[in-house]
């Protein structure tokens, strides 16, 4: 989620105390992301949490799309895997990705949610 608006990723990142949150509204610099991760490592923090909206894109780059059917909007996906691979290559740190599905990010709706 987060094709053109990063508010869901931003709120999830704040809630999870993420160290980096990448949203579509602000193109990211992979060097700055890796610097943040390595700075945490130097301070004894052996892990970092990076939250990525599906529409996040690098500076001077494009959104990552899996498919684009005729006459359809791009089917976004794959940014987290691409970003994880690049972080691992640049930092030498093991990376893992988790793509939240509808059940993971939603849970049971409250009455307010249903309305």
N, C-alpha and C positions, 0 to 999 in steps of 0.2 A: 504494500500500500504506500501511497505517497508519490503518485505519478508527477504531479505538478506542484503539490503543496506538502510541505514537510511537517505539518503540525502534529500528526500522529507519531511520527518517528521522534520528533522533539520531545513530546510528552512522555513517550516510552523511555527515551534516553534519560530524561530527568528522573523519572520514577525508578529506573534501574541504576541510577548513579553512574551512567556511562561516562567514559573518559573522552570520547569523540562522538559527535552526532553529525552525520552528513545528510543534508537536505537539498532538494532541487533549487531552492531559492538562492543558495550560495554555492557556486562551483568550488570544489575542493582542490587542494594542493596535496598530492600524495606524499611529497617530501615533508610537509608540515605534520601530516598524520603520523608518519613513521618517526619523526623527531619526537612527537609527544609520547609515543609508545616507548621509545628508547630512553627518554628522560625519566619516565616512570620506572623503567628497569634499573636505571642508575640510582634511583632513590629506594631501591629494594622492593618495588612493586613488581611482582613476577607475572602479572596479567593485566590486560587492558580490555575494556568493553567498548566496541565500536558499533554504533547503531547506524544503519544505512537505509534511507528511504529508497524505494525502487527507482525513483526518478533522479537520484543524485548523479551528478556527472563531474568529471574532472574539468579543471580549467582548460579551455580550448578543446574540449572533448564532447562527445555525444552521450546521450542516455543509452544504456545497454538494452537492446531489444532481442527477444528470442525469435520473434516471427512478425511478419506484417502481411496479412492476407489482403487480397484485392479489395479496395474500398473500405478497409477497416483501420482502426487506430492501431498503432504499434502495440504488440504484446510484450510488455517489459518484463525483464527478469534476467538474473545472472550477475547483477552488479556486485552482490556480496561475494560470490565465488571469485570473480575477477579481482576484486579488491583484496580479498584474503590472500590470493596467490601472489599479488604484487607486494603486499606487506611482508609475507614470508620470505620472498626473494630478497627484498631490501634490508630486512632486519635480521634474518636468520632465525626468527622466532616461529614456533609452531602456531598455526592458526586453525580455527574451527569455525564453521558457519552454521547458523540455525536460521531457517526461514520460517517465520511464524505463519501458521495457517489460521483459518477462520476460528476454529475452536480454541486454539492456544491464545489468540489475542482477544477473544471475546468472552468466553465463559458463558455461564447461564445469564440470560437477560433479567434485569429487574423489571418491575412494573413500569418504572420511569422509562427504561430502555425500550420496552414494547410500545409505549405510547409514542 
